[in-house]
Amino acid sequence: MVTASGLGRRIGSQIGSSVLRLESRDKVTGRAEYTHTMRVPGMLCAKLFRSTVAHGKIKSVDTSVAKKVPGVAHVVTIEDVLQVIPNTYYGPAFHDQPILAHEKVRFIGEPVAAVLATDPHVAEQAAQLITATYEELPAVYDEVEALTSKIYVHEELKPAGSFADLKHLKGAKNTNTALNYRLRRGDFDKYYAEAEHKFEHEFKTQKVLHLPFEPFACICDYKDDQVTFYDSSQGPSFVRIEMARLLGWPENKVRIKVPFLGSGYGGKLYIKLEALALALSMIAR
């Protein structure tokens, strides 16, 4: 009889039987700890002020009223972030996302400013008091139109280096193309002409979204010689690489701790809130 080493049970005996997961009891009783519900000593909560225009130059951001709200610890804009992280752009495929909007906004909802407070309700109240003015620019709203549009989301493409098939786009300008790829095999025109049946149609689908039960959440604890993230992430190794790059540190000074993950479905891969959490933790120290 073959047994599992040290367990005294036959290999394969779990087949056809109900096997308890080690964390099951903690999850069903509410004892399991998720990043979204974690609290650490001295923690501040952040709420964001977001862009209301799709494309525009930032003329001004007024945070004066928000700073006067009792309980607010910090109100942060890109100027504050640049003091601690000079190169604020990040991203898995392209370094095209600033930690907070820098000089212009590129989509409705882009983070423009952040409010830090011990009470998240206070932070939310203060964030609603921030105002911004924009010089609105023409925007592109359709991905097919974007292929030929003279309105460009980014002035220059900056591949992150993570994907080899994007490296040739480094420095490309006047384009909205994020990936171009050609497959040539056989004589398509010849066989298409000879085909007995031909089907041509335009297919469209609705928007889809990875929607985890736990929202995106990240806690950053920055110190001068190391940093620890408590992160709801499916890809902690990539997060560590990108955080180390932003800091100019070796990776062994960046620690990513992932508690129980409240689902992700691929939506929590790569980097999401971590760069912003890092900058805010550095500023709040």
C-alpha positions in Angstrom: 0.0 0.0 0.0 1.4 3.4 -1.0 0.8 6.1 1.6 1.4 9.8 1.7 4.7 10.4 3.5 4.1 11.0 7.2 0.3 11.2 6.9 -0.6 7.5 7.1 -3.2 7.7 4.3 -3.3 6.1 0.9 -2.4 8.3 -2.1 -5.6 9.0 -4.0 -7.9 8.4 -1.1 -9.2 12.0 -1.5 -10.9 11.1 -4.8 -14.6 10.9 -4.4 -14.6 12.3 -0.9 -15.1 15.8 0.6 -11.7 17.3 1.6 -11.7 20.2 3.9 -9.6 23.2 2.8 -7.2 24.4 5.6 -8.7 27.9 5.6 -12.4 27.0 5.2 -13.3 27.5 8.9 -11.6 30.9 9.1 -13.4 32.1 5.9 -16.9 31.0 6.8 -16.6 32.4 10.4 -15.2 35.8 9.3 -11.8 35.2 10.9 -9.9 35.2 7.6 -7.9 38.4 7.1 -8.1 40.2 3.7 -6.2 43.4 2.7 -9.5 45.2 2.4 -10.3 44.7 6.1 -6.8 44.9 7.5 -5.7 47.7 9.8 -2.1 48.4 10.8 -0.8 50.8 13.5 -0.7 54.4 12.3 -2.5 53.6 9.1 -4.1 56.4 7.1 -6.9 55.9 4.5 -6.8 57.5 1.1 -9.6 58.8 -1.0 -9.1 60.2 -4.6 -10.2 63.2 -6.5 -10.7 62.1 -10.1 -10.8 63.8 -13.5 -14.2 64.7 -14.9 -13.0 65.2 -18.5 -11.7 62.6 -21.0 -8.7 64.6 -22.2 -7.3 67.9 -21.2 -4.4 69.9 -19.8 -4.6 70.6 -16.1 -4.8 74.3 -15.6 -5.1 74.3 -11.8 -5.9 72.0 -8.8 -7.3 73.8 -5.7 -6.8 71.8 -2.5 -7.0 74.7 -0.1 -10.5 73.9 1.3 -9.8 70.2 1.6 -6.7 70.9 3.7 -8.8 72.7 6.2 -11.1 69.8 7.0 -10.5 68.6 10.6 -8.9 65.2 10.6 -7.2 65.5 7.2 -3.5 64.6 7.5 -2.3 65.3 3.9 -3.7 66.4 0.5 -1.4 65.2 -2.3 -1.0 66.1 -5.9 1.6 65.1 -8.5 3.9 68.0 -7.4 4.2 66.3 -4.0 4.7 62.8 -5.5 7.6 64.2 -7.7 9.4 65.2 -4.5 9.7 61.5 -3.5 9.5 59.6 -6.8 11.0 61.7 -9.6 9.9 59.2 -12.3 6.3 58.6 -11.6 5.3 56.6 -14.7 4.6 52.8 -14.4 2.7 50.0 -16.1 3.1 46.4 -17.1 3.2 46.8 -20.9 4.1 50.5 -21.2 5.2 53.0 -18.7 2.3 55.2 -19.5 0.4 55.6 -16.1 1.5 58.5 -13.8 0.9 57.9 -10.1 -1.3 61.0 -10.2 -2.3 62.9 -13.3 0.8 64.8 -14.6 0.2 68.0 -16.6 -2.8 66.5 -18.4 -5.6 63.9 -17.9 -6.2 61.1 -20.4 -9.5 59.5 -19.2 -12.5 60.3 -17.1 -11.8 59.1 -13.6 -8.0 59.5 -13.7 -6.7 60.2 -10.2 -5.7 63.8 -9.9 -5.3 64.2 -6.1 -5.4 62.1 -3.0 -6.6 62.9 0.6 -5.2 61.1 3.6 -7.0 60.8 6.9 -7.4 58.3 9.7 -11.1 58.3 9.1 -12.0 57.3 5.5 -15.3 59.3 5.7 -13.3 62.4 6.5 -11.0 61.7 3.6 -14.0 61.2 1.3 -15.6 64.5 2.5 -12.3 66.4 1.9 -11.8 64.9 -1.6 -15.2 66.2 -2.7 -14.0 69.7 -1.8 -11.1 69.7 -4.3 -11.7 71.5 -7.5 -9.8 71.5 -10.8 -9.9 73.4 -14.1 -8.9 71.9 -17.4 -8.2 73.1 -20.9 -10.3 70.4 -22.6 -8.8 68.7 -25.6 -10.4 66.5 -28.3 -10.7 62.9 -27.2 -11.1 59.6 -28.8 -13.9 57.3 -27.6 -13.9 54.4 -30.1 -11.1 51.8 -30.4 -11.7 51.5 -34.2 -11.7 55.2 -34.7 -8.5 55.4 -32.6 -6.6 53.5 -35.4 -6.9 56.4 -37.8 -7.5 59.3 -35.4 -5.1 62.3 -35.2 -5.9 62.5 -31.5 -3.3 60.6 -29.6 -3.6 59.3 -26.1 0.1 59.3 -25.5 2.7 61.6 -27.2 5.3 58.8 -27.2 5.2 55.1 -26.5 7.5 53.8 -23.8 7.5 50.0 -23.6 8.1 48.7 -20.1 10.4 45.9 -21.4 8.2 43.1 -19.8 6.9 41.9 -23.2 9.4 41.3 -26.0 6.9 41.8 -28.8 6.5 45.5 -27.7 10.1 46.5 -27.6 10.2 47.7 -31.2 7.5 50.3 -30.4 10.0 52.3 -28.2 9.9 55.9 -29.1 7.0 55.6 -31.5 5.0 58.8 -31.9 1.7 59.8 -33.6 0.1 56.5 -33.0 -2.6 54.9 -30.8 -1.4 51.4 -31.7 -0.4 49.4 -28.7 0.5 46.2 -30.5 1.0 45.4 -34.1 1.5 41.8 -35.3 1.5 40.1 -38.7 0.9 36.5 -39.4 1.7 35.2 -42.9 1.2 31.6 -43.7 0.2 30.3 -47.2 -1.4 32.2 -50.0 -4.5 33.7 -48.4 -5.8 35.5 -51.5 -5.6 32.4 -53.6 -7.4 30.1 -51.1 -10.0 32.8 -50.2 -10.8 33.1 -53.9 -11.3 29.4 -54.2 -13.4 29.0 -51.1 -16.8 27.5 -51.6 -18.3 29.7 -48.8 -17.3 33.1 -47.6 -18.5 34.8 -44.5 -17.9 38.5 -43.7 -19.3 40.2 -40.7 -18.5 42.8 -38.1 -18.7 41.5 -34.6 -19.1 43.6 -31.5 -19.4 42.7 -27.8 -20.3 44.5 -24.6 -17.8 45.7 -22.1 -16.5 43.1 -19.8 -14.8 43.4 -16.4 -13.0 41.2 -14.0 -15.1 41.8 -10.9 -13.7 40.3 -7.7 -15.6 40.1 -4.5 -12.8 42.0 -2.7 -12.0 45.4 -4.3 -8.5 46.5 -5.1 -6.7 47.2 -1.9 -3.1 47.9 -0.8 -1.4 49.0 2.4 2.1 50.3 2.2 4.5 50.6 5.2 7.6 52.6 3.9 10.8 52.9 5.9 14.1 54.4 4.8 15.8 51.1 4.1 12.9 48.8 3.3 9.2 48.8 2.4 6.4 46.3 3.0 3.2 46.0 1.1 0.1 44.2 2.3 -1.5 43.7 -1.1 -4.6 42.1 -2.7 -2.6 41.0 -5.7 -2.4 37.9 -7.9 1.1 38.8 -9.1 3.2 39.9 -6.1 6.5 39.1 -7.9 5.8 41.6 -10.7 4.7 44.2 -8.1 8.0 43.8 -6.3 9.9 44.3 -9.5 8.0 47.4 -10.4 8.2 49.0 -6.9 11.9 48.3 -6.7 12.3 50.0 -10.1 10.4 53.1 -9.0 12.5 53.4 -5.9 15.8 52.5 -7.5 16.3 49.8 -4.9 17.3 46.1 -5.1 14.3 43.8 -5.0 15.3 42.3 -1.6 14.4 45.6 0.1 10.8 45.3 -1.2 8.4 42.8 0.5 5.0 42.0 -0.8 2.7 40.1 1.6 -0.6 38.8 0.2 -3.2 37.8 2.8 -6.2 35.8 1.7 -7.2 37.0 -1.7 -10.9 37.9 -2.1 -10.9 36.6 -5.7 -9.3 38.3 -8.7 -10.0 36.4 -12.0 -6.9 37.9 -13.6 -8.0 41.5 -12.8 -5.5 41.7 -9.9 -2.5 40.8 -12.0 0.3 43.3 -12.5 0.4 46.6 -10.7 -2.7 48.5 -9.7 -2.7 50.7 -6.5 0.8 49.9 -5.3 2.6 52.9 -6.8 0.1 55.3 -5.4 0.2 53.6 -2.0 4.0 53.8 -2.0 4.1 57.5 -2.8 1.5 58.3 -0.1 3.3 56.3 2.5 6.6 58.1 1.7 4.9 61.5 1.9 3.0 60.7 5.2 6.1 59.6 7.1 
